[in-house]
Amino acid sequence: MPHLYRAATGQSICAISDVQLQQVIHALAGESAEDAEYYIDEDTLTYMAEEGVDQSLVQLLQAAIAEDGGLNVSWGP
C-alpha cells in the first residue's frame, strides 16, 4: 500500500490506496512519469478536489498543510 510522506523529513502523512495514488498523480501530473514529489498548498487542494481526487484524502492533506500553509509531499511504499 502506498504512503504519502513529508518530503523534507520522510515522516508519513498517511497510507493511501492505489486508486488514490493514481488520482494524485493524474491531478498533479508531475514533470515525468517517475516524478514522486509534489508541492501542495490550498490552491493545489482546491484543484485536486475539482479534479475528483478522493475527498477524504484532500481533507487529510488539508490538515497536513495547516501548520505551514503548504509542503512538499512524496509518495512511496
C-alpha positions as CSV (number, residue, x, y, z in Angstrom):
1,M,0.0,0.0,0.0
2,P,1.5,3.4,-1.0
3,H,2.1,6.1,1.6
4,L,2.3,9.9,1.3
5,Y,5.3,11.4,3.1
6,R,6.6,14.9,4.1
7,A,9.4,15.1,1.5
8,A,11.6,17.1,3.8
9,T,11.5,14.7,6.7
10,G,10.3,11.4,5.4
11,Q,7.5,11.5,8.0
12,S,4.4,9.5,6.9
13,I,1.3,11.6,6.4
14,C,-1.0,8.7,5.6
15,A,-1.4,5.4,3.8
16,I,-3.4,5.7,0.6
17,S,-4.9,3.2,-1.8
18,D,-3.5,2.6,-5.3
19,V,-6.6,4.3,-6.7
20,Q,-6.0,7.4,-4.5
21,L,-2.3,7.5,-5.6
22,Q,-3.4,7.4,-9.3
23,Q,-5.8,10.2,-8.6
24,V,-3.0,12.3,-7.1
25,I,-0.6,11.6,-10.0
26,H,-3.2,12.3,-12.6
27,A,-4.3,15.6,-10.9
28,L,-0.8,16.9,-10.4
29,A,0.8,15.4,-13.5
30,G,4.5,15.7,-12.5
31,E,7.3,16.6,-14.8
32,S,7.7,12.9,-15.7
33,A,6.1,9.5,-15.1
34,E,8.8,8.9,-12.5
35,D,8.1,12.2,-10.6
36,A,7.2,11.3,-7.0
37,E,7.3,14.7,-5.2
38,Y,4.7,17.5,-5.3
39,Y,4.3,20.8,-3.6
40,I,0.8,21.0,-2.1
41,D,-0.9,24.1,-0.8
42,E,-4.6,25.3,-0.5
43,D,-4.8,26.2,-4.2
44,T,-3.5,22.7,-5.1
45,L,-6.0,21.1,-2.8
46,T,-8.8,23.1,-4.4
47,Y,-7.7,21.9,-7.8
48,M,-7.4,18.3,-6.6
49,A,-10.9,18.4,-5.3
50,E,-12.2,19.8,-8.6
51,E,-10.3,17.0,-10.5
52,G,-12.2,14.4,-8.4
53,V,-9.5,13.3,-6.0
54,D,-11.0,11.4,-3.1
55,Q,-12.4,13.9,-0.6
56,S,-11.1,12.2,2.5
57,L,-7.6,12.3,1.0
58,V,-8.0,16.0,0.3
59,Q,-9.1,16.6,3.9
60,L,-6.1,14.6,5.2
61,L,-3.7,16.7,3.1
62,Q,-5.5,19.9,4.2
63,A,-4.8,19.0,7.8
64,A,-1.1,18.2,6.9
65,I,-0.5,21.6,5.4
66,A,-2.4,23.6,8.1
67,E,0.8,24.4,10.1
68,D,2.9,25.8,7.2
69,G,0.4,26.6,4.5
70,G,2.0,24.1,2.1
71,L,4.5,21.3,1.9
72,N,6.4,19.0,-0.4
73,V,4.8,15.6,-0.5
74,S,6.4,12.5,-1.8
75,W,4.9,9.0,-2.3
76,G,6.4,5.6,-1.9
77,P,5.8,2.2,-0.4
